[in-house]
Amino acid sequence: MIERASLNATHLFLVRHGETEFNRQQKVQGRGIDAPLNALGRAQAEALALRAASLGLDAIYASTLLRARETAGIVGRACPDRPLFFLNDLEEMSWGIYEGRAATPDLKSAFDTMRAEWLNGNYDYRAEKGESVTEVQERGKRAINHILETHPGKRVMVVAHGRFLRILLATLLDEFGLKRMEEIKHANTGLNHLVCSSDAIEARLLNCTLHLEDQSM
């Protein structure tokens, strides 16, 4: 039941896609890797769909990458007649030359260096041939502004990616900011519920995985 104070607010349900084999093997995925969900990822998406069926969604959006499209498609089947849209701006951050690589000491060192630069406020720092935090932030804001303008006062699920969601949530929520984006968790199909009014954005849930616990995952 929607509270009276939130009748004119837009409810955003931001979720990460289900697991892929790249996730399971701890390989860098990013914008240039278009991997499908694995068996666990499909089961996670099915569990999310059961939860989504009770959320009263008006629309579903997803990144154009396969893992997000598959997750959104499974959710969509549980929410018949709800329009499903795909946006390039919701895609994962490009990790450039690191995409497809398995975790090694050298790779860990490279990512530690990136995170240190970001912690120091250098959000233009990027992997070679990759994207910066600033670039991802700009397209994330563009995507959310489009959704809010298109569906004012509605309830919309957005299926995206881990680092993208860290950057987006840190941007939207005043209690974080980019300096604290590493504190934002992003389990596969973890649910973030934001209520967006004309003067504030409130987080009702962050990285909620109760639907996975119900399925013993």
PyMOL CGO cylinders between C-alpha atoms (Angstrom):
from pymol import cmd
from pymol.cgo import CYLINDER

trace = [
    CYLINDER, 0.00, 0.00, 0.00, 1.41, 3.41, -0.99, 0.3, 1, 1, 1, 1, 1, 1,
    CYLINDER, 1.41, 3.41, -0.99, 1.58, 5.96, 1.81, 0.3, 1, 1, 1, 1, 1, 1,
    CYLINDER, 1.58, 5.96, 1.81, -0.40, 9.15, 1.27, 0.3, 1, 1, 1, 1, 1, 1,
    CYLINDER, -0.40, 9.15, 1.27, 2.74, 11.31, 1.52, 0.3, 1, 1, 1, 1, 1, 1,
    CYLINDER, 2.74, 11.31, 1.52, 4.22, 9.40, -1.41, 0.3, 1, 1, 1, 1, 1, 1,
    CYLINDER, 4.22, 9.40, -1.41, 1.22, 9.41, -3.75, 0.3, 1, 1, 1, 1, 1, 1,
    CYLINDER, 1.22, 9.41, -3.75, 2.84, 11.90, -6.12, 0.3, 1, 1, 1, 1, 1, 1,
    CYLINDER, 2.84, 11.90, -6.12, 6.37, 10.55, -5.75, 0.3, 1, 1, 1, 1, 1, 1,
    CYLINDER, 6.37, 10.55, -5.75, 8.06, 8.27, -8.25, 0.3, 1, 1, 1, 1, 1, 1,
    CYLINDER, 8.06, 8.27, -8.25, 9.23, 4.95, -6.83, 0.3, 1, 1, 1, 1, 1, 1,
    CYLINDER, 9.23, 4.95, -6.83, 12.39, 3.53, -8.40, 0.3, 1, 1, 1, 1, 1, 1,
    CYLINDER, 12.39, 3.53, -8.40, 13.38, -0.08, -7.80, 0.3, 1, 1, 1, 1, 1, 1,
    CYLINDER, 13.38, -0.08, -7.80, 17.02, -0.30, -8.89, 0.3, 1, 1, 1, 1, 1, 1,
    CYLINDER, 17.02, -0.30, -8.89, 18.42, -3.83, -9.13, 0.3, 1, 1, 1, 1, 1, 1,
    CYLINDER, 18.42, -3.83, -9.13, 21.54, -5.56, -10.31, 0.3, 1, 1, 1, 1, 1, 1,
    CYLINDER, 21.54, -5.56, -10.31, 21.25, -8.38, -12.86, 0.3, 1, 1, 1, 1, 1, 1,
    CYLINDER, 21.25, -8.38, -12.86, 21.48, -12.05, -11.90, 0.3, 1, 1, 1, 1, 1, 1,
    CYLINDER, 21.48, -12.05, -11.90, 24.76, -13.96, -11.74, 0.3, 1, 1, 1, 1, 1, 1,
    CYLINDER, 24.76, -13.96, -11.74, 26.83, -14.81, -14.82, 0.3, 1, 1, 1, 1, 1, 1,
    CYLINDER, 26.83, -14.81, -14.82, 29.76, -17.18, -15.18, 0.3, 1, 1, 1, 1, 1, 1,
    CYLINDER, 29.76, -17.18, -15.18, 32.05, -14.13, -15.23, 0.3, 1, 1, 1, 1, 1, 1,
    CYLINDER, 32.05, -14.13, -15.23, 30.70, -13.20, -11.79, 0.3, 1, 1, 1, 1, 1, 1,
    CYLINDER, 30.70, -13.20, -11.79, 31.12, -16.74, -10.50, 0.3, 1, 1, 1, 1, 1, 1,
    CYLINDER, 31.12, -16.74, -10.50, 34.68, -16.95, -11.79, 0.3, 1, 1, 1, 1, 1, 1,
    CYLINDER, 34.68, -16.95, -11.79, 35.51, -13.45, -10.52, 0.3, 1, 1, 1, 1, 1, 1,
    CYLINDER, 35.51, -13.45, -10.52, 36.40, -12.18, -13.97, 0.3, 1, 1, 1, 1, 1, 1,
    CYLINDER, 36.40, -12.18, -13.97, 36.08, -8.52, -14.92, 0.3, 1, 1, 1, 1, 1, 1,
    CYLINDER, 36.08, -8.52, -14.92, 32.88, -8.06, -16.90, 0.3, 1, 1, 1, 1, 1, 1,
    CYLINDER, 32.88, -8.06, -16.90, 32.19, -4.43, -17.76, 0.3, 1, 1, 1, 1, 1, 1,
    CYLINDER, 32.19, -4.43, -17.76, 30.47, -2.82, -20.70, 0.3, 1, 1, 1, 1, 1, 1,
    CYLINDER, 30.47, -2.82, -20.70, 32.31, -4.79, -23.37, 0.3, 1, 1, 1, 1, 1, 1,
    CYLINDER, 32.31, -4.79, -23.37, 31.41, -8.27, -22.07, 0.3, 1, 1, 1, 1, 1, 1,
    CYLINDER, 31.41, -8.27, -22.07, 27.92, -9.44, -23.05, 0.3, 1, 1, 1, 1, 1, 1,
    CYLINDER, 27.92, -9.44, -23.05, 27.57, -12.61, -20.98, 0.3, 1, 1, 1, 1, 1, 1,
    CYLINDER, 27.57, -12.61, -20.98, 24.27, -14.41, -20.34, 0.3, 1, 1, 1, 1, 1, 1,
    CYLINDER, 24.27, -14.41, -20.34, 22.93, -15.40, -16.95, 0.3, 1, 1, 1, 1, 1, 1,
    CYLINDER, 22.93, -15.40, -16.95, 24.06, -18.76, -15.61, 0.3, 1, 1, 1, 1, 1, 1,
    CYLINDER, 24.06, -18.76, -15.61, 21.71, -21.24, -13.89, 0.3, 1, 1, 1, 1, 1, 1,
    CYLINDER, 21.71, -21.24, -13.89, 22.00, -19.52, -10.52, 0.3, 1, 1, 1, 1, 1, 1,
    CYLINDER, 22.00, -19.52, -10.52, 21.48, -16.14, -12.16, 0.3, 1, 1, 1, 1, 1, 1,
    CYLINDER, 21.48, -16.14, -12.16, 18.26, -17.31, -13.78, 0.3, 1, 1, 1, 1, 1, 1,
    CYLINDER, 18.26, -17.31, -13.78, 17.05, -18.68, -10.43, 0.3, 1, 1, 1, 1, 1, 1,
    CYLINDER, 17.05, -18.68, -10.43, 17.88, -15.34, -8.79, 0.3, 1, 1, 1, 1, 1, 1,
    CYLINDER, 17.88, -15.34, -8.79, 15.92, -13.53, -11.48, 0.3, 1, 1, 1, 1, 1, 1,
    CYLINDER, 15.92, -13.53, -11.48, 12.95, -15.85, -10.95, 0.3, 1, 1, 1, 1, 1, 1,
    CYLINDER, 12.95, -15.85, -10.95, 13.04, -15.09, -7.22, 0.3, 1, 1, 1, 1, 1, 1,
    CYLINDER, 13.04, -15.09, -7.22, 13.20, -11.37, -7.99, 0.3, 1, 1, 1, 1, 1, 1,
    CYLINDER, 13.20, -11.37, -7.99, 10.24, -11.77, -10.35, 0.3, 1, 1, 1, 1, 1, 1,
    CYLINDER, 10.24, -11.77, -10.35, 8.11, -13.28, -7.59, 0.3, 1, 1, 1, 1, 1, 1,
    CYLINDER, 8.11, -13.28, -7.59, 8.88, -10.26, -5.45, 0.3, 1, 1, 1, 1, 1, 1,
    CYLINDER, 8.88, -10.26, -5.45, 8.35, -7.82, -8.30, 0.3, 1, 1, 1, 1, 1, 1,
    CYLINDER, 8.35, -7.82, -8.30, 4.86, -9.17, -8.94, 0.3, 1, 1, 1, 1, 1, 1,
    CYLINDER, 4.86, -9.17, -8.94, 3.72, -7.57, -5.66, 0.3, 1, 1, 1, 1, 1, 1,
    CYLINDER, 3.72, -7.57, -5.66, 5.40, -4.19, -6.19, 0.3, 1, 1, 1, 1, 1, 1,
    CYLINDER, 5.40, -4.19, -6.19, 2.73, -2.70, -8.43, 0.3, 1, 1, 1, 1, 1, 1,
    CYLINDER, 2.73, -2.70, -8.43, 5.19, -1.83, -11.19, 0.3, 1, 1, 1, 1, 1, 1,
    CYLINDER, 5.19, -1.83, -11.19, 4.13, 0.44, -14.03, 0.3, 1, 1, 1, 1, 1, 1,
    CYLINDER, 4.13, 0.44, -14.03, 7.20, -0.10, -16.22, 0.3, 1, 1, 1, 1, 1, 1,
    CYLINDER, 7.20, -0.10, -16.22, 10.52, -1.96, -16.37, 0.3, 1, 1, 1, 1, 1, 1,
    CYLINDER, 10.52, -1.96, -16.37, 13.79, -0.59, -17.75, 0.3, 1, 1, 1, 1, 1, 1,
    CYLINDER, 13.79, -0.59, -17.75, 17.06, -2.44, -18.36, 0.3, 1, 1, 1, 1, 1, 1,
    CYLINDER, 17.06, -2.44, -18.36, 20.53, -2.03, -19.73, 0.3, 1, 1, 1, 1, 1, 1,
    CYLINDER, 20.53, -2.03, -19.73, 20.93, -3.33, -23.27, 0.3, 1, 1, 1, 1, 1, 1,
    CYLINDER, 20.93, -3.33, -23.27, 23.53, -5.88, -22.11, 0.3, 1, 1, 1, 1, 1, 1,
    CYLINDER, 23.53, -5.88, -22.11, 22.31, -9.49, -22.21, 0.3, 1, 1, 1, 1, 1, 1,
    CYLINDER, 22.31, -9.49, -22.21, 22.59, -10.24, -18.49, 0.3, 1, 1, 1, 1, 1, 1,
    CYLINDER, 22.59, -10.24, -18.49, 20.36, -7.26, -17.66, 0.3, 1, 1, 1, 1, 1, 1,
    CYLINDER, 20.36, -7.26, -17.66, 17.94, -7.92, -20.53, 0.3, 1, 1, 1, 1, 1, 1,
    CYLINDER, 17.94, -7.92, -20.53, 17.50, -11.54, -19.44, 0.3, 1, 1, 1, 1, 1, 1,
    CYLINDER, 17.50, -11.54, -19.44, 16.89, -10.53, -15.83, 0.3, 1, 1, 1, 1, 1, 1,
    CYLINDER, 16.89, -10.53, -15.83, 14.35, -7.88, -16.88, 0.3, 1, 1, 1, 1, 1, 1,
    CYLINDER, 14.35, -7.88, -16.88, 12.64, -10.32, -19.24, 0.3, 1, 1, 1, 1, 1, 1,
    CYLINDER, 12.64, -10.32, -19.24, 12.11, -12.84, -16.43, 0.3, 1, 1, 1, 1, 1, 1,
    CYLINDER, 12.11, -12.84, -16.43, 10.71, -10.09, -14.21, 0.3, 1, 1, 1, 1, 1, 1,
    CYLINDER, 10.71, -10.09, -14.21, 8.52, -8.91, -17.09, 0.3, 1, 1, 1, 1, 1, 1,
    CYLINDER, 8.52, -8.91, -17.09, 6.87, -12.31, -17.42, 0.3, 1, 1, 1, 1, 1, 1,
    CYLINDER, 6.87, -12.31, -17.42, 5.70, -11.99, -13.82, 0.3, 1, 1, 1, 1, 1, 1,
    CYLINDER, 5.70, -11.99, -13.82, 4.34, -8.51, -14.51, 0.3, 1, 1, 1, 1, 1, 1,
    CYLINDER, 4.34, -8.51, -14.51, 2.25, -8.96, -17.68, 0.3, 1, 1, 1, 1, 1, 1,
    CYLINDER, 2.25, -8.96, -17.68, 1.28, -5.92, -19.73, 0.3, 1, 1, 1, 1, 1, 1,
    CYLINDER, 1.28, -5.92, -19.73, 4.01, -3.80, -18.16, 0.3, 1, 1, 1, 1, 1, 1,
    CYLINDER, 4.01, -3.80, -18.16, 6.14, -2.09, -20.83, 0.3, 1, 1, 1, 1, 1, 1,
    CYLINDER, 6.14, -2.09, -20.83, 9.81, -3.08, -21.01, 0.3, 1, 1, 1, 1, 1, 1,
    CYLINDER, 9.81, -3.08, -21.01, 12.38, -0.56, -22.24, 0.3, 1, 1, 1, 1, 1, 1,
    CYLINDER, 12.38, -0.56, -22.24, 16.14, -0.83, -22.90, 0.3, 1, 1, 1, 1, 1, 1,
    CYLINDER, 16.14, -0.83, -22.90, 18.63, 2.04, -22.53, 0.3, 1, 1, 1, 1, 1, 1,
    CYLINDER, 18.63, 2.04, -22.53, 22.30, 2.13, -23.54, 0.3, 1, 1, 1, 1, 1, 1,
    CYLINDER, 22.30, 2.13, -23.54, 22.91, 4.65, -20.75, 0.3, 1, 1, 1, 1, 1, 1,
    CYLINDER, 22.91, 4.65, -20.75, 22.17, 1.93, -18.15, 0.3, 1, 1, 1, 1, 1, 1,
    CYLINDER, 22.17, 1.93, -18.15, 25.08, -0.26, -19.28, 0.3, 1, 1, 1, 1, 1, 1,
    CYLINDER, 25.08, -0.26, -19.28, 27.93, -1.22, -16.96, 0.3, 1, 1, 1, 1, 1, 1,
    CYLINDER, 27.93, -1.22, -16.96, 31.09, 0.87, -16.67, 0.3, 1, 1, 1, 1, 1, 1,
    CYLINDER, 31.09, 0.87, -16.67, 33.69, 0.04, -19.30, 0.3, 1, 1, 1, 1, 1, 1,
    CYLINDER, 33.69, 0.04, -19.30, 36.82, -1.39, -17.69, 0.3, 1, 1, 1, 1, 1, 1,
    CYLINDER, 36.82, -1.39, -17.69, 38.81, -1.14, -20.92, 0.3, 1, 1, 1, 1, 1, 1,
    CYLINDER, 38.81, -1.14, -20.92, 41.84, -3.41, -21.14, 0.3, 1, 1, 1, 1, 1, 1,
    CYLINDER, 41.84, -3.41, -21.14, 40.88, -5.23, -17.94, 0.3, 1, 1, 1, 1, 1, 1,
    CYLINDER, 40.88, -5.23, -17.94, 37.63, -6.70, -19.24, 0.3, 1, 1, 1, 1, 1, 1,
    CYLINDER, 37.63, -6.70, -19.24, 37.55, -10.50, -19.44, 0.3, 1, 1, 1, 1, 1, 1,
    CYLINDER, 37.55, -10.50, -19.44, 40.55, -10.88, -17.14, 0.3, 1, 1, 1, 1, 1, 1,
    CYLINDER, 40.55, -10.88, -17.14, 40.58, -13.13, -14.10, 0.3, 1, 1, 1, 1, 1, 1,
    CYLINDER, 40.58, -13.13, -14.10, 41.58, -11.86, -10.67, 0.3, 1, 1, 1, 1, 1, 1,
    CYLINDER, 41.58, -11.86, -10.67, 45.38, -11.80, -10.30, 0.3, 1, 1, 1, 1, 1, 1,
    CYLINDER, 45.38, -11.80, -10.30, 47.70, -9.82, -8.00, 0.3, 1, 1, 1, 1, 1, 1,
    CYLINDER, 47.70, -9.82, -8.00, 48.47, -7.42, -10.90, 0.3, 1, 1, 1, 1, 1, 1,
    CYLINDER, 48.47, -7.42, -10.90, 44.80, -6.87, -11.63, 0.3, 1, 1, 1, 1, 1, 1,
    CYLINDER, 44.80, -6.87, -11.63, 44.01, -6.35, -7.94, 0.3, 1, 1, 1, 1, 1, 1,
    CYLINDER, 44.01, -6.35, -7.94, 46.79, -3.78, -7.77, 0.3, 1, 1, 1, 1, 1, 1,
    CYLINDER, 46.79, -3.78, -7.77, 45.39, -1.92, -10.80, 0.3, 1, 1, 1, 1, 1, 1,
    CYLINDER, 45.39, -1.92, -10.80, 41.92, -1.76, -9.24, 0.3, 1, 1, 1, 1, 1, 1,
    CYLINDER, 41.92, -1.76, -9.24, 43.37, -0.70, -5.88, 0.3, 1, 1, 1, 1, 1, 1,
    CYLINDER, 43.37, -0.70, -5.88, 45.07, 2.18, -7.69, 0.3, 1, 1, 1, 1, 1, 1,
    CYLINDER, 45.07, 2.18, -7.69, 41.80, 3.18, -9.38, 0.3, 1, 1, 1, 1, 1, 1,
    CYLINDER, 41.80, 3.18, -9.38, 39.88, 3.13, -6.10, 0.3, 1, 1, 1, 1, 1, 1,
    CYLINDER, 39.88, 3.13, -6.10, 42.61, 5.18, -4.40, 0.3, 1, 1, 1, 1, 1, 1,
    CYLINDER, 42.61, 5.18, -4.40, 42.40, 7.80, -7.15, 0.3, 1, 1, 1, 1, 1, 1,
    CYLINDER, 42.40, 7.80, -7.15, 38.61, 7.96, -6.79, 0.3, 1, 1, 1, 1, 1, 1,
    CYLINDER, 38.61, 7.96, -6.79, 38.88, 8.23, -3.01, 0.3, 1, 1, 1, 1, 1, 1,
    CYLINDER, 38.88, 8.23, -3.01, 41.13, 11.24, -3.57, 0.3, 1, 1, 1, 1, 1, 1,
    CYLINDER, 41.13, 11.24, -3.57, 38.47, 12.84, -5.75, 0.3, 1, 1, 1, 1, 1, 1,
    CYLINDER, 38.47, 12.84, -5.75, 40.02, 12.05, -9.16, 0.3, 1, 1, 1, 1, 1, 1,
    CYLINDER, 40.02, 12.05, -9.16, 36.83, 10.83, -10.82, 0.3, 1, 1, 1, 1, 1, 1,
    CYLINDER, 36.83, 10.83, -10.82, 38.27, 11.30, -14.29, 0.3, 1, 1, 1, 1, 1, 1,
    CYLINDER, 38.27, 11.30, -14.29, 40.77, 8.48, -13.66, 0.3, 1, 1, 1, 1, 1, 1,
    CYLINDER, 40.77, 8.48, -13.66, 40.05, 5.43, -15.81, 0.3, 1, 1, 1, 1, 1, 1,
    CYLINDER, 40.05, 5.43, -15.81, 41.41, 2.12, -16.98, 0.3, 1, 1, 1, 1, 1, 1,
    CYLINDER, 41.41, 2.12, -16.98, 43.17, 2.31, -20.35, 0.3, 1, 1, 1, 1, 1, 1,
    CYLINDER, 43.17, 2.31, -20.35, 40.45, 2.38, -23.06, 0.3, 1, 1, 1, 1, 1, 1,
    CYLINDER, 40.45, 2.38, -23.06, 37.80, 2.42, -20.32, 0.3, 1, 1, 1, 1, 1, 1,
    CYLINDER, 37.80, 2.42, -20.32, 35.33, 4.90, -18.85, 0.3, 1, 1, 1, 1, 1, 1,
    CYLINDER, 35.33, 4.90, -18.85, 35.74, 7.31, -15.98, 0.3, 1, 1, 1, 1, 1, 1,
    CYLINDER, 35.74, 7.31, -15.98, 33.40, 7.61, -13.01, 0.3, 1, 1, 1, 1, 1, 1,
    CYLINDER, 33.40, 7.61, -13.01, 32.42, 11.05, -14.30, 0.3, 1, 1, 1, 1, 1, 1,
    CYLINDER, 32.42, 11.05, -14.30, 31.34, 9.65, -17.67, 0.3, 1, 1, 1, 1, 1, 1,
    CYLINDER, 31.34, 9.65, -17.67, 29.30, 6.85, -16.08, 0.3, 1, 1, 1, 1, 1, 1,
    CYLINDER, 29.30, 6.85, -16.08, 27.74, 9.33, -13.66, 0.3, 1, 1, 1, 1, 1, 1,
    CYLINDER, 27.74, 9.33, -13.66, 26.63, 11.60, -16.51, 0.3, 1, 1, 1, 1, 1, 1,
    CYLINDER, 26.63, 11.60, -16.51, 24.92, 8.85, -18.49, 0.3, 1, 1, 1, 1, 1, 1,
    CYLINDER, 24.92, 8.85, -18.49, 23.39, 7.45, -15.31, 0.3, 1, 1, 1, 1, 1, 1,
    CYLINDER, 23.39, 7.45, -15.31, 21.86, 10.83, -14.48, 0.3, 1, 1, 1, 1, 1, 1,
    CYLINDER, 21.86, 10.83, -14.48, 20.65, 11.13, -18.07, 0.3, 1, 1, 1, 1, 1, 1,
    CYLINDER, 20.65, 11.13, -18.07, 18.92, 7.73, -17.86, 0.3, 1, 1, 1, 1, 1, 1,
    CYLINDER, 18.92, 7.73, -17.86, 17.25, 8.45, -14.50, 0.3, 1, 1, 1, 1, 1, 1,
    CYLINDER, 17.25, 8.45, -14.50, 16.10, 11.90, -15.60, 0.3, 1, 1, 1, 1, 1, 1,
    CYLINDER, 16.10, 11.90, -15.60, 14.52, 10.31, -18.67, 0.3, 1, 1, 1, 1, 1, 1,
    CYLINDER, 14.52, 10.31, -18.67, 12.72, 7.71, -16.53, 0.3, 1, 1, 1, 1, 1, 1,
    CYLINDER, 12.72, 7.71, -16.53, 11.49, 10.29, -14.01, 0.3, 1, 1, 1, 1, 1, 1,
    CYLINDER, 11.49, 10.29, -14.01, 10.25, 12.61, -16.74, 0.3, 1, 1, 1, 1, 1, 1,
    CYLINDER, 10.25, 12.61, -16.74, 8.53, 9.77, -18.61, 0.3, 1, 1, 1, 1, 1, 1,
    CYLINDER, 8.53, 9.77, -18.61, 6.89, 8.10, -15.59, 0.3, 1, 1, 1, 1, 1, 1,
    CYLINDER, 6.89, 8.10, -15.59, 6.14, 10.78, -12.96, 0.3, 1, 1, 1, 1, 1, 1,
    CYLINDER, 6.14, 10.78, -12.96, 4.39, 9.40, -9.92, 0.3, 1, 1, 1, 1, 1, 1,
    CYLINDER, 4.39, 9.40, -9.92, 4.78, 5.80, -11.14, 0.3, 1, 1, 1, 1, 1, 1,
    CYLINDER, 4.78, 5.80, -11.14, 6.61, 2.70, -9.90, 0.3, 1, 1, 1, 1, 1, 1,
    CYLINDER, 6.61, 2.70, -9.90, 9.49, 1.64, -12.14, 0.3, 1, 1, 1, 1, 1, 1,
    CYLINDER, 9.49, 1.64, -12.14, 12.06, -1.16, -11.92, 0.3, 1, 1, 1, 1, 1, 1,
    CYLINDER, 12.06, -1.16, -11.92, 15.50, -0.53, -13.41, 0.3, 1, 1, 1, 1, 1, 1,
    CYLINDER, 15.50, -0.53, -13.41, 17.84, -3.49, -14.05, 0.3, 1, 1, 1, 1, 1, 1,
    CYLINDER, 17.84, -3.49, -14.05, 21.47, -2.46, -14.33, 0.3, 1, 1, 1, 1, 1, 1,
    CYLINDER, 21.47, -2.46, -14.33, 24.97, -3.39, -13.08, 0.3, 1, 1, 1, 1, 1, 1,
    CYLINDER, 24.97, -3.39, -13.08, 27.15, -3.35, -9.98, 0.3, 1, 1, 1, 1, 1, 1,
    CYLINDER, 27.15, -3.35, -9.98, 29.60, -0.50, -10.48, 0.3, 1, 1, 1, 1, 1, 1,
    CYLINDER, 29.60, -0.50, -10.48, 27.03, 1.49, -12.42, 0.3, 1, 1, 1, 1, 1, 1,
    CYLINDER, 27.03, 1.49, -12.42, 24.63, 1.23, -9.45, 0.3, 1, 1, 1, 1, 1, 1,
    CYLINDER, 24.63, 1.23, -9.45, 27.35, 2.20, -6.98, 0.3, 1, 1, 1, 1, 1, 1,
    CYLINDER, 27.35, 2.20, -6.98, 28.02, 5.37, -8.95, 0.3, 1, 1, 1, 1, 1, 1,
    CYLINDER, 28.02, 5.37, -8.95, 24.33, 6.12, -9.51, 0.3, 1, 1, 1, 1, 1, 1,
    CYLINDER, 24.33, 6.12, -9.51, 23.22, 5.55, -5.91, 0.3, 1, 1, 1, 1, 1, 1,
    CYLINDER, 23.22, 5.55, -5.91, 26.17, 7.54, -4.57, 0.3, 1, 1, 1, 1, 1, 1,
    CYLINDER, 26.17, 7.54, -4.57, 25.10, 10.37, -6.87, 0.3, 1, 1, 1, 1, 1, 1,
    CYLINDER, 25.10, 10.37, -6.87, 21.39, 10.27, -6.01, 0.3, 1, 1, 1, 1, 1, 1,
    CYLINDER, 21.39, 10.27, -6.01, 21.69, 9.83, -2.24, 0.3, 1, 1, 1, 1, 1, 1,
    CYLINDER, 21.69, 9.83, -2.24, 23.06, 12.79, -0.27, 0.3, 1, 1, 1, 1, 1, 1,
    CYLINDER, 23.06, 12.79, -0.27, 24.23, 10.56, 2.58, 0.3, 1, 1, 1, 1, 1, 1,
    CYLINDER, 24.23, 10.56, 2.58, 26.82, 8.99, 0.29, 0.3, 1, 1, 1, 1, 1, 1,
    CYLINDER, 26.82, 8.99, 0.29, 28.37, 11.00, -2.54, 0.3, 1, 1, 1, 1, 1, 1,
    CYLINDER, 28.37, 11.00, -2.54, 31.01, 9.52, -4.84, 0.3, 1, 1, 1, 1, 1, 1,
    CYLINDER, 31.01, 9.52, -4.84, 33.63, 9.52, -2.09, 0.3, 1, 1, 1, 1, 1, 1,
    CYLINDER, 33.63, 9.52, -2.09, 31.64, 6.84, -0.25, 0.3, 1, 1, 1, 1, 1, 1,
    CYLINDER, 31.64, 6.84, -0.25, 30.49, 4.77, -3.23, 0.3, 1, 1, 1, 1, 1, 1,
    CYLINDER, 30.49, 4.77, -3.23, 32.61, 1.76, -2.16, 0.3, 1, 1, 1, 1, 1, 1,
    CYLINDER, 32.61, 1.76, -2.16, 30.33, 1.41, 0.89, 0.3, 1, 1, 1, 1, 1, 1,
    CYLINDER, 30.33, 1.41, 0.89, 27.35, 0.62, -1.37, 0.3, 1, 1, 1, 1, 1, 1,
    CYLINDER, 27.35, 0.62, -1.37, 26.82, -3.14, -1.70, 0.3, 1, 1, 1, 1, 1, 1,
    CYLINDER, 26.82, -3.14, -1.70, 25.40, -4.74, -4.85, 0.3, 1, 1, 1, 1, 1, 1,
    CYLINDER, 25.40, -4.74, -4.85, 24.51, -8.42, -4.63, 0.3, 1, 1, 1, 1, 1, 1,
    CYLINDER, 24.51, -8.42, -4.63, 23.15, -10.06, -7.78, 0.3, 1, 1, 1, 1, 1, 1,
    CYLINDER, 23.15, -10.06, -7.78, 19.44, -9.04, -7.94, 0.3, 1, 1, 1, 1, 1, 1,
    CYLINDER, 19.44, -9.04, -7.94, 19.87, -6.95, -4.76, 0.3, 1, 1, 1, 1, 1, 1,
    CYLINDER, 19.87, -6.95, -4.76, 16.95, -4.49, -4.60, 0.3, 1, 1, 1, 1, 1, 1,
    CYLINDER, 16.95, -4.49, -4.60, 17.28, -0.76, -3.91, 0.3, 1, 1, 1, 1, 1, 1,
    CYLINDER, 17.28, -0.76, -3.91, 14.02, 1.15, -3.41, 0.3, 1, 1, 1, 1, 1, 1,
    CYLINDER, 14.02, 1.15, -3.41, 14.19, 4.93, -3.84, 0.3, 1, 1, 1, 1, 1, 1,
    CYLINDER, 14.19, 4.93, -3.84, 11.30, 7.36, -3.43, 0.3, 1, 1, 1, 1, 1, 1,
    CYLINDER, 11.30, 7.36, -3.43, 11.83, 10.44, -5.58, 0.3, 1, 1, 1, 1, 1, 1,
    CYLINDER, 11.83, 10.44, -5.58, 9.76, 13.54, -4.77, 0.3, 1, 1, 1, 1, 1, 1,
    CYLINDER, 9.76, 13.54, -4.77, 10.13, 17.09, -6.04, 0.3, 1, 1, 1, 1, 1, 1,
    CYLINDER, 10.13, 17.09, -6.04, 12.49, 18.06, -3.22, 0.3, 1, 1, 1, 1, 1, 1,
    CYLINDER, 12.49, 18.06, -3.22, 14.22, 14.88, -2.05, 0.3, 1, 1, 1, 1, 1, 1,
    CYLINDER, 14.22, 14.88, -2.05, 15.26, 11.31, -2.82, 0.3, 1, 1, 1, 1, 1, 1,
    CYLINDER, 15.26, 11.31, -2.82, 14.81, 8.84, 0.03, 0.3, 1, 1, 1, 1, 1, 1,
    CYLINDER, 14.81, 8.84, 0.03, 16.24, 5.33, 0.19, 0.3, 1, 1, 1, 1, 1, 1,
    CYLINDER, 16.24, 5.33, 0.19, 13.69, 2.86, 1.58, 0.3, 1, 1, 1, 1, 1, 1,
    CYLINDER, 13.69, 2.86, 1.58, 15.81, -0.22, 0.86, 0.3, 1, 1, 1, 1, 1, 1,
    CYLINDER, 15.81, -0.22, 0.86, 19.44, -0.74, -0.13, 0.3, 1, 1, 1, 1, 1, 1,
    CYLINDER, 19.44, -0.74, -0.13, 20.71, -4.05, -1.55, 0.3, 1, 1, 1, 1, 1, 1,
    CYLINDER, 20.71, -4.05, -1.55, 17.80, -6.01, -0.09, 0.3, 1, 1, 1, 1, 1, 1,
    CYLINDER, 17.80, -6.01, -0.09, 18.05, -9.73, -0.88, 0.3, 1, 1, 1, 1, 1, 1,
    CYLINDER, 18.05, -9.73, -0.88, 15.13, -11.15, 1.13, 0.3, 1, 1, 1, 1, 1, 1,
    CYLINDER, 15.13, -11.15, 1.13, 13.76, -12.75, -2.04, 0.3, 1, 1, 1, 1, 1, 1,
    CYLINDER, 13.76, -12.75, -2.04, 16.97, -14.80, -2.32, 0.3, 1, 1, 1, 1, 1, 1,
    CYLINDER, 16.97, -14.80, -2.32, 16.84, -15.89, 1.31, 0.3, 1, 1, 1, 1, 1, 1,
    CYLINDER, 16.84, -15.89, 1.31, 13.32, -17.16, 0.77, 0.3, 1, 1, 1, 1, 1, 1,
    CYLINDER, 13.32, -17.16, 0.77, 14.72, -19.32, -2.04, 0.3, 1, 1, 1, 1, 1, 1,
    CYLINDER, 14.72, -19.32, -2.04, 17.67, -20.53, 0.11, 0.3, 1, 1, 1, 1, 1, 1,
    CYLINDER, 17.67, -20.53, 0.11, 20.26, -19.06, -2.27, 0.3, 1, 1, 1, 1, 1, 1,
]
cmd.load_cgo(trace, "trace")
